Amino acid sequence: MTTLNSKKPGTVYPGWLFFFRINIAGFALLHFLAIQPDFADLYSYKGYIYPDIMDTTTDNVSPTLVSMQAFLHYLHLPVAYDTLLLCCRLAYPLALLLLMAGLFTRISAMVALFFQLLLIKSIHLYEYGIDGYTTFALFYCCIFPVGRVYSLDNRRRKRYQLPDHRPYLFLLQAHMGIAYFFSGFDKVIGVTWRNGEALWKALHSHNYYSLLNLDMLANTPFFVVSGWATIVLEMGYGLFMNMRATRMYWLCGIIALHVFIAFFMGLFFFSALLIILNLSAFYAPYVKLAEVRKPVVVGR
């Protein structure tokens, strides 16, 4: 059973750590599985761009499959590129499954983060916003005590004392507030979001896929109003999401924004991840989950 109300206003509950862990790991796993039909085209020497050519355009700091292979050769471990690619292809989802289960949680999160960075930076020309958000979400799984709530680690170590989760929640909420504010600020300083042009162009760009055609609204205030609504939602995020009276209304507005992005721009994974992050920061902490009780042995 869950309840949104508590006896003490403003009380936060540690169940958000479980929500964050299982949803971030599950999302990353689904996103990785979604590219499997194109995996060889993206990563192998039979793909669109040879990996060693792709590697010449990197920052020479981020790890890539090519640089990892070179490092292994330096250690006198001659591993073929295809073998290394297969190992990464298996290790990354395995680490995510362990993270979901909360088994060796921190190590699993660190391994998942490493392979996520390795795989993304190896095809950095195809990288976009969702990959950066996935990186910082997995990083937070490394530093947050996400394995202390509803995890196999707890059962294995028989831990029942919950950690002080409030500083970690504050960090996540602050991160989200800053990200949304500057996203809105970037929009408001340009005229195209204020007059609806940016939204019109986004919906008609060849890079995006819309399930519905909104051309019938071209001569209505829809695009201007939607542009300003986006700006207000994003710039007011940090203030109104932290006010108990307005939090749920603002959260519904933000979720509606990302549902719109999913259906009218085709950014389904991006929208899903942002919804997960918003729910983790401003919904799950205020939901009281059923308490975990120690098993009671009943005598015969």
Phi, psi and omega in degrees: 000146179229155176217144179272344184256145177231165180293328179253116179302138178088359179295136177243149186241146186286356180300341179296333178295319176294315179301315181296313184297309187288327180282322178293314179295318179295320178296313181300322179294315179296320179296320179292318179295331182293334181267001183301321178299335181251011187301312181296322180293332182273322192247335188270171177284359174260008186269198184293316181230132178301136181304322181290330175289317176302323184292336180290345181258009180277177181275002180063012177243315180292141179289141175226167179297322180293315179292327177294319177296319178296321179295319178295323176295323177298328178274013181061038175239081184289096180253129178294149182301316181296326178292316178297318179298319179295318178300316179294322182295332179267322186290321183298307178295329177296316178298322179292322177295318177296322178295318178300318182284345183073035179252123188051052195303307185294318178296317179299320179295319180294319178295317179298318179297317180299312182289328177296316177295317181300315183288321181288316182290339177288338177232047190298340179292341178259004184288142173214188193309321184299328182291321177294318178294323177295322179298310183289331177293318177292326176298318178295329174296334178285323187257338176280150177281056185289344180272006182263001181229122177050061182224159175291333176298318178298316180294322182291321183263358180056048178263131179235349180277126182276148181280167172282103188265354187295320177298325180289322177295319178300319179298315180296316180295320178295318179301313180296318180297316179294317181299314181291321181300312183287335172295317177291322180296319178298327179285319187287336180281349176253151185282336189291331177279334180281335179255004176088355183296319182298318180293320178299314180295320180298320182286343181248009180286147178290346182279345185244157181236120181253137178282336181228150178263124182254019180300335181294345180261012185299324184261021178244167179286008188306311186289324176292313180297318180295321178298313179292323178298320177297316180298313181296316179301316185284316182287332179270002185303307185299327181279304189282337176285342180259005174257124186301325184288332185248354188303310185293324179293317180292322178297318177297322178295318179294318178296319177299322177300315182285331173295320176299315179299320180296313187278330186254351176237352177076012181269069187293313181292318178301312181296318180298317180295317180294324176294318177300315181296319179294317178294324179294323185275325191229006174236303183303324181295341184255011177253123180272114178276163176299135182289144177276122182252148176292145180296140180255126179269120181264126180290155180287000000 
